[in-house]
Amino acid sequence: MKNDIAALINKLSQREMEEMLQKYASEDKNLREEIFSNPSFKDPSFNDLALSEWKRRISDAIDEDLEGDVDEYYASKTVNWDATISVLADAVKDLLKRGQAKDATALIDETEDKTIEASSVEYEEGEYCEIYVEYDYATDDFDKLRFLARSEDKEAREAFFEDCRKAAADGDLKDVWLANYTSPEERSIQLQTILSGIKKFKSKSKPIPYGFLKTAFEMLANLDKRQELREFFEKNSTDRDLRDRMVKWCLEHKEDDYAQEILLEDVRNGGSIQSSDELIKILRRNNETALLKEELLRRIQANLKPEFVFFSELRELLPSSEWKSVVGSFLSHTDADPGLRMKLCGELGDENRLKEIISNQVKNYIKNFSDKYSSANIAAQLALAEEFLKKTDRITQKI
């Protein structure tokens, strides 16, 4: 058949072939794209046609993206703009090669406006019920293409920098601005813009926009402006993420004293286990015995349990009489956990009270024998009891 078709085409006149191509190219997008991919299409005289074709392809891509990923079970649909951004990126690159940078910029803005407008639909009719529609906005992708459209022209590049600076001053910190403008002069303007923005939002008692504190901190750290970094931190030290970053920076730069100061404040205000663990490491390293005892006691009191890992370390730090006083205090405030009470009795060498707890547990074991969970738990506690009794014997012998 292929040969027959070739022979038939050879019989057509030039005019007949042109008419046929015109007819089917206007109806068949695959044929049209094949024609547009021909090198002759790069002729500047076809620039308007190229722009129209890219607009059509982008419109098709938007329709494709709007079909989304439907989850029938949860009656929801997610719409991202992957196809749209992909086609738009190809369009921008092609238009730039044609010298149509202004058309590329206008096309980016027009396409983003269309995606925003299309994202207004909250529910769609599904087969059995309404489908909730969730949109993944592609703001960063559009910004990257805007930079691409301006990157080859110095004036356009500088104008885009200024657009981003104004956006940052209003609270919109664009990643594309930070990623593509990295000269010392540009970095200086970025840093001052961000610092001024933080000051402005604080003066108006408004939330500091996302990314401002982190970015300012990273810039100051990268520039090794240590004094400015401390001053910046102290002005914004209520931010939890900034505190974590400052501690990490201090540890990396061997400034244990300042890290210790921050962490002590954190743990005394009910900070995280992670902050406490980091503080304990520093206190051990610097042989800060008094503060270490304070933090270990706080940790044990906050989460007292039989297997607590700091028991043996705290025992070594405290005199015998003080250790017994601490354990006795724990015991007097511990009623619920027999295993924990046995451990504390073992630490004190209180054999009588330990045997009393064991006796009660034996009764509970007999009473709850049919309950496999309770009996297994009590059996495990009785197994520990033998170890604690041996310990009380050793303690009694020392006394």
C-alpha positions in Angstrom: 0.0 0.0 0.0 2.9 2.4 0.8 4.2 2.2 -2.7 0.7 2.7 -4.1 0.2 5.8 -2.1 3.6 7.2 -3.2 2.7 6.5 -6.8 -0.7 8.3 -6.3 0.9 11.3 -4.7 3.3 11.5 -7.6 0.3 11.9 -9.9 -0.8 15.0 -8.0 0.1 18.5 -9.3 1.9 21.0 -7.1 -1.3 23.0 -6.7 -3.3 19.9 -5.7 -0.7 18.9 -3.1 -0.6 22.4 -1.6 -4.4 22.5 -1.3 -4.5 19.1 0.3 -1.8 20.1 2.9 -3.6 23.3 3.7 -6.9 21.5 4.2 -5.6 18.7 6.4 -3.0 20.8 8.3 -5.8 23.1 9.5 -7.7 20.1 10.8 -5.0 17.7 12.0 -2.7 19.1 14.8 -0.2 16.3 14.3 0.3 17.2 10.7 0.5 20.8 11.6 3.1 20.2 14.3 5.1 18.1 11.7 5.1 21.1 9.3 6.0 23.5 12.1 9.0 21.4 13.0 10.4 21.8 9.5 13.5 24.1 9.5 11.8 26.4 7.0 9.3 27.3 9.7 12.1 29.2 11.6 11.9 32.0 9.0 11.0 35.2 10.9 8.1 35.8 8.5 6.3 33.0 10.4 6.7 34.6 13.9 3.0 35.5 14.2 2.0 32.0 13.1 4.5 30.5 15.6 3.0 32.5 18.5 -0.5 31.5 17.5 0.5 27.8 17.3 2.1 27.9 20.8 -1.0 29.5 22.2 -3.1 26.7 20.8 -0.8 24.0 22.2 -0.8 25.7 25.6 -4.6 25.8 25.5 -4.7 22.1 24.8 -2.2 21.5 27.7 -4.4 23.4 30.1 -7.4 21.3 29.1 -5.2 18.2 29.6 -4.1 19.3 33.1 -7.7 20.2 34.1 -8.7 16.5 33.7 -6.5 15.9 36.8 -6.0 12.8 38.9 -9.3 11.7 40.2 -9.6 9.7 43.5 -13.1 8.2 43.4 -12.9 6.8 46.9 -12.2 10.2 48.5 -14.3 12.1 45.9 -11.4 14.4 45.1 -9.3 15.5 42.2 -5.8 17.0 42.0 -4.9 19.4 39.2 -1.3 20.2 38.6 0.1 22.1 35.6 2.8 19.8 34.5 1.7 19.6 30.8 1.1 23.4 30.7 4.5 24.3 32.1 6.2 21.8 29.9 4.6 23.2 26.7 5.1 26.8 27.9 8.8 26.1 28.5 9.2 24.8 24.9 7.3 27.9 23.7 9.6 30.3 25.6 12.7 28.7 24.3 11.4 28.7 20.7 10.3 32.3 20.8 13.6 33.4 22.3 15.4 31.7 19.3 13.1 33.7 17.0 13.9 36.9 18.8 10.4 37.2 20.3 11.4 37.8 23.9 8.5 40.3 24.5 6.0 37.8 23.1 7.5 35.1 25.3 7.1 37.3 28.4 3.5 38.2 27.5 2.7 34.5 26.8 3.9 33.6 30.3 1.7 36.2 32.0 -1.3 35.2 29.8 -0.8 31.5 30.6 -0.5 32.1 34.3 -3.7 34.2 34.3 -5.5 31.3 32.5 -4.4 28.8 35.1 -5.5 31.1 37.9 -8.8 31.6 36.3 -9.3 27.9 35.7 -8.4 27.2 39.4 -11.6 28.9 40.6 -13.8 25.8 40.3 -14.0 24.1 43.7 -16.3 21.2 42.9 -17.1 19.3 39.8 -19.9 16.8 39.0 -18.6 13.3 39.4 -20.3 10.0 38.4 -21.9 9.5 41.8 -21.3 12.7 43.7 -19.5 16.0 43.6 -15.7 15.9 43.3 -13.6 18.3 45.4 -10.9 19.9 43.2 -7.5 20.8 44.6 -5.0 22.8 42.6 -1.2 22.8 42.8 -0.1 26.3 42.0 3.0 26.6 39.8 4.1 30.1 40.8 7.8 29.2 41.0 7.7 27.6 37.6 6.2 30.7 36.0 8.8 32.8 37.7 11.6 30.6 36.4 10.3 31.0 32.9 10.0 34.8 33.4 13.7 34.9 34.3 14.5 32.8 31.3 12.6 35.1 29.0 14.7 38.1 30.3 18.0 36.5 30.9 19.6 37.1 27.5 18.9 40.8 27.5 20.8 42.9 30.1 18.2 45.6 30.5 15.4 43.0 30.7 17.4 41.0 33.3 18.0 44.1 35.4 14.3 45.0 35.1 13.3 41.6 36.4 15.7 41.9 39.3 14.0 45.2 40.3 10.5 43.5 39.9 11.6 40.8 42.3 13.1 43.3 44.7 9.8 45.2 44.8 7.9 41.9 45.3 10.2 41.0 48.2 9.7 44.4 49.8 6.0 43.6 49.8 6.6 40.1 51.4 6.8 37.9 48.3 10.4 36.4 48.3 10.9 34.7 45.0 13.3 31.7 44.8 14.2 32.6 41.2 15.5 36.0 42.4 17.8 34.4 45.0 18.9 31.6 42.7 19.9 33.6 39.6 21.2 36.9 41.0 24.3 36.0 43.0 26.9 38.8 42.5 28.2 40.5 45.7 26.3 43.7 44.7 23.1 41.7 44.0 23.4 39.8 47.3 23.9 43.0 49.2 20.7 44.5 47.8 18.8 41.2 48.5 20.0 41.1 52.1 19.1 44.7 52.8 15.7 44.3 51.2 15.0 41.2 53.3 16.2 42.9 56.6 14.2 46.0 55.8 11.2 43.8 55.2 11.5 42.0 58.5 11.8 45.3 60.3 8.8 46.8 58.5 6.5 43.8 59.2 7.6 43.7 62.9 6.9 47.4 63.2 3.4 46.9 61.9 2.9 43.9 64.2 2.4 41.7 61.2 3.7 38.1 60.7 7.1 38.0 59.1 6.6 36.4 55.6 7.8 32.8 55.2 11.4 32.4 54.2 12.6 35.9 55.3 14.2 34.9 58.6 15.8 31.7 57.1 17.2 33.5 54.1 18.6 36.5 56.0 20.3 34.1 58.5 21.8 32.0 55.6 23.1 35.1 53.9 24.7 36.5 57.0 26.2 33.1 57.8 27.6 32.6 54.3 29.2 36.1 54.4 30.7 35.1 57.8 29.3 38.3 59.4 29.4 36.9 62.9 28.6 40.0 64.9 25.8 40.9 62.5 24.5 37.4 62.7 24.4 37.5 66.5 22.6 40.8 66.5 20.1 39.6 63.9 19.5 36.4 66.0 19.0 38.3 69.2 16.4 40.6 67.5 14.5 37.6 66.2 15.3 34.9 68.8 11.7 34.0 69.5 11.5 32.1 66.2 11.9 28.4 66.9 13.5 27.5 63.5 16.0 30.4 63.9 17.0 29.1 67.3 17.7 25.7 65.9 19.7 27.2 63.0 21.7 29.3 65.4 22.6 26.4 67.6 23.7 24.4 64.6 25.8 27.3 63.3 27.4 27.7 66.8 28.4 24.0 67.0 29.8 24.1 63.5 31.9 27.1 64.3 33.1 25.9 67.8 31.1 28.5 69.7 29.9 26.1 72.4 29.3 28.8 75.0 26.7 30.6 72.9 25.0 27.4 71.9 24.9 26.4 75.5 23.3 29.7 76.4 20.5 29.3 73.8 19.9 25.6 74.7 19.7 26.3 78.5 17.1 28.9 77.8 15.2 26.5 75.6 15.1 23.6 78.1 14.2 25.8 81.0 11.2 27.0 79.0 10.1 23.4 78.2 12.2 22.9 75.1 12.3 19.7 73.0 14.1 16.4 73.8 16.5 17.2 70.9 17.5 20.5 72.5 18.1 18.8 75.8 20.2 16.0 74.2 22.3 18.6 72.5 22.7 20.6 75.7 23.8 17.5 77.6 26.5 16.7 75.0 27.9 20.2 75.4 27.8 20.1 79.2 29.6 16.8 79.2 32.2 18.1 76.7 32.8 21.2 78.8 32.7 19.4 82.1 29.9 21.6 83.4 29.0 19.3 86.3 26.5 21.6 88.1 24.5 22.4 85.0 24.7 18.8 83.8 23.2 17.5 87.1 20.5 20.1 86.8 19.5 19.0 83.3 19.7 15.3 84.1 17.4 15.7 87.1 15.0 17.7 85.0 14.9 15.0 82.3 14.4 12.3 84.9 11.6 14.2 86.6 9.9 15.0 83.3 9.9 11.4 82.2 10.5 8.9 85.0 10.6 5.3 84.0 12.5 2.1 85.0 14.8 2.0 82.0 15.7 5.6 82.1 19.2 6.0 80.5 20.4 8.8 82.7 20.1 7.0 86.1 23.6 5.6 86.2 25.2 8.9 85.0 23.4 10.9 87.6 24.3 8.4 90.3 28.0 9.0 89.4 27.6 12.8 89.6 25.9 12.9 93.0 27.2 12.1 96.4 25.7 8.9 97.9 23.5 10.8 100.4 22.2 13.2 97.8 21.5 10.4 95.3 19.4 8.6 98.0 17.6 11.8 98.8 16.8 12.3 95.1 15.6 8.7 94.6 13.5 8.9 97.8 11.8 12.0 96.4 11.1 10.1 93.2 9.7 7.2 95.1 7.4 9.3 97.2 5.8 10.8 94.0 5.5 7.5 92.2 2.4 5.3 92.7 1.3 4.0 89.4 4.2 1.9 88.0 5.2 -1.1 90.1 8.3 -1.7 87.9 9.5 1.8 88.5 8.9 1.6 92.3 10.9 -1.7 92.4 13.8 0.0 90.6 13.7 2.9 93.0 13.6 0.6 96.0 16.5 -1.3 94.5 18.5 2.0 94.3 17.7 2.7 98.0 18.4 -0.8 99.2 14.9 -0.8 100.7 14.4 -4.6 100.8 11.2 -4.5 102.9 9.3 -2.1 100.6 10.6 -4.0 97.5 9.3 -7.3 98.9 5.9 -5.7 99.7 5.6 -4.5 96.1 6.6 -8.0 94.8 4.0 -9.6 97.1 1.2 -7.4 95.7 2.3 -8.2 92.2 2.2 -12.0 92.9 -1.4 -11.5 94.1 -2.2 -9.5 90.9 -0.5 -12.3 88.9 -2.8 -14.9 90.4 -5.8 -12.7 90.1 -5.2 -11.8 86.4 -3.7 -15.1 85.3 -6.5 -15.6 82.7 -5.6 -12.2 81.2 -2.6 -13.0 79.0 -1.6 -9.3 78.7 -1.8 -8.4 82.4 -0.1 -11.7 83.4 2.7 -11.3 80.9 3.3 -7.7 82.1 3.4 -8.8 85.8 5.6 -11.8 85.0 8.1 -9.5 83.4 8.1 -7.3 86.4 8.6 -10.3 88.7 11.6 -11.3 86.6 13.1 -7.8 87.2 12.4 -8.2 90.9 15.1 -10.8 91.4 17.7 -8.4 90.0 16.5 -5.6 92.3 16.6 -7.9 95.3 20.2 -8.9 94.5 21.0 -5.2 94.2 19.5 -4.4 97.6 21.6 -7.1 99.1 24.8 -5.5 97.7 23.7 -2.1 98.9 22.9 -3.4 102.4 26.3 -5.1 102.6 28.0 -1.8 101.8 26.0 0.0 104.4 
